[in-house]
Amino acid sequence: MDNPMNNKGKLPIRAACLLTACAFIIYGFARGEAGVVLNKAVNICLECIGLG
């Protein structure tokens, strides 16, 4: 059984990982990477279907 007291030490690590992930997501949006990823996804889908 998992002891709830063991999770207290993990909270700062989880918070740091969450903040780091959010920072990288915001950085990616600021660089315009969302559009690049969407464009690549559309191209891959069109190639798989055979329309591209």
C-alpha positions as CSV (number, residue, x, y, z in Angstrom):
1,M,0.0,0.0,0.0
2,D,1.3,3.4,-0.9
3,N,2.0,5.6,2.1
4,P,0.6,9.2,1.6
5,M,3.6,10.6,3.5
6,N,6.0,9.4,0.8
7,N,4.3,11.7,-1.7
8,K,5.2,14.9,0.2
9,G,8.8,14.7,-1.1
10,K,7.7,14.3,-4.7
11,L,5.6,17.4,-4.8
12,P,8.5,19.9,-5.5
13,I,9.9,17.6,-8.2
14,R,6.4,17.3,-9.8
15,A,5.9,21.1,-9.6
16,A,9.3,21.8,-11.2
17,C,8.6,19.3,-14.0
18,L,5.2,20.9,-14.6
19,L,6.7,24.4,-14.7
20,T,9.5,23.3,-17.0
21,A,7.0,21.7,-19.4
22,C,4.8,24.8,-19.4
23,A,7.9,27.0,-20.1
24,F,8.9,24.9,-23.1
25,I,5.3,24.9,-24.4
26,I,5.2,28.7,-24.2
27,Y,8.6,29.0,-25.8
28,G,7.5,26.8,-28.7
29,F,4.4,28.8,-29.3
30,A,6.4,32.0,-29.2
31,R,8.7,30.6,-31.9
32,G,5.8,29.6,-34.1
33,E,6.4,25.9,-33.8
34,A,2.6,25.2,-33.5
35,G,2.1,26.1,-37.1
36,V,5.1,24.0,-38.2
37,V,3.8,21.0,-36.4
38,L,0.3,21.4,-37.8
39,N,1.7,21.8,-41.3
40,K,3.8,18.6,-40.9
41,A,0.7,16.7,-39.5
42,V,-1.4,17.7,-42.5
43,N,1.3,16.7,-44.9
44,I,1.7,13.3,-43.2
45,C,-2.1,12.7,-43.2
46,L,-2.4,13.6,-46.9
47,E,0.4,11.3,-47.8
48,C,-1.1,8.4,-45.9
49,I,-4.5,8.8,-47.5
50,G,-2.8,9.2,-50.9
51,L,-4.1,12.6,-51.7
52,G,-0.8,14.4,-51.5
